[in-house]
């Protein structure tokens, strides 16, 4: 009993230290606050979205150049503002692009020495979010909420790395070629894992209540959380493994039951994921 209490106390101390280190990193903290701003008003109105993008010239330029990859630009009316691309591409598409780019900025701000790992983390998030959107549509759930959770529920990874980059690098390097799950390796080295960190950030930074509840590691898994676990598994199986090079476990019948789907649905999910990642790879990040 005493050992268990000491372990829990140690984990709480580590979590406080992780959040304090986040507070001290102004750039990372600012990016997370920006992400919260979009998520809490998703889908933002065109006016709000335009204002949100215009205060960040770098984000604005990325959005303009990315939309040019998908829409033929009239040379007589070149895209100059967020309002222009919202009018042409639609507020929902631009909002989705904005969330993906903010998550990518969070990853790249921490994994500065490894652009590969940063980009692979974002690919995994995009693949998970695409699966979540597909599952939400299949089950009559809120597609936007499930998409957002799929994009954000790994946010604890860059925050935990920000706390101690050297130890986190060792944690990741020890996983290559094994079947060990990331959160288990984190526990052995930090006394807590990115899932606990994600839940703490969702609460501390005032993410939507549905995200806070679903991320609670001590609660009975909600439908959203169960499906997010499947979405992450499916992304890993398709090769989007966050750059960890770990062994992907097979998708078994109980995994399909967890996601409330049939084996015949896997091909449709695969197509949705590959399309989403293909689009992402065309974004000008």
Phi, psi and omega in degrees: 000315180297320179297319180296317180295319179297320180296315180295320178296319179296319179296320179295320178297317178298319181296318177299319179294321178298316181290325176295321178293325175296315178302326183281344179263092187300321182294313180294316179298320179296317180297320179294320177296323177296317178298317178302319181301321179285314185299320183287348180235027185280130358273128180297151174295158179306322181293313180296317180297319178300314180296320181298316183287322188294338180277357180234089185304323181294316178296317180301315181296318178298318179294315180300312182291327179290317180296327177299338178288339187244343184232134177286122184273132176285116182300338179280341179223069182296152178293126180234343184218167176298325179300324180297313183284332175295320180295320184276316190262342179097142183295326181293317179295317181293322177296317179297316176301319181297315179298313181300318182291324177293318177298319179295322177296321178298315179297312185289334179292333181265314183268054185296328182275355181221084178299329179298309182296319179302310183292323179293325175298317180291321176302317179298317179297316179297316179296317179296316181294323178295319176296318180298318179296319179297315181295320179298317179296318180297321186260006179071028178265176181286110185296322181293316180297316181291323175300312182298319180295319178299326179284328193253346193284358173255014185296340178294338181297303179296329180289321177291322176295321178301328180293316181205089186296323182295314178294323181293323178298319177296320179301313182292317183295331180287347184274335189304127178079005180251173175256011180289135180278149185302314185296330178290319178295321178298317180302320183290337185252335184242351187068009173202168181230174186295337178295316178295321179295317178302313180299318180296318179294316178304318180285313183295324185261010173061048169291167180303149184301324181297329179283320179298314182295316183292329184275354183297114184290345183260358182269163172294127184306124177283173178299320179299313182294319180298318181288329177295322177297319177294318181299320178294319178298315180297319178299317179298316181297330179275002176102359180262079192255022181068016180077015184276341181057040177267164180284127180274123177290148179294154174274115186257168181308322181290336174290321177294321177296320178301319182271357179059045180226172177254164180299332180293342180280343185297324178295322179292319178296318179302316180296317180297319181292313182296323176296316182295317181289324177299316176299315182302321182290348176268349180293145181268085184265000000 
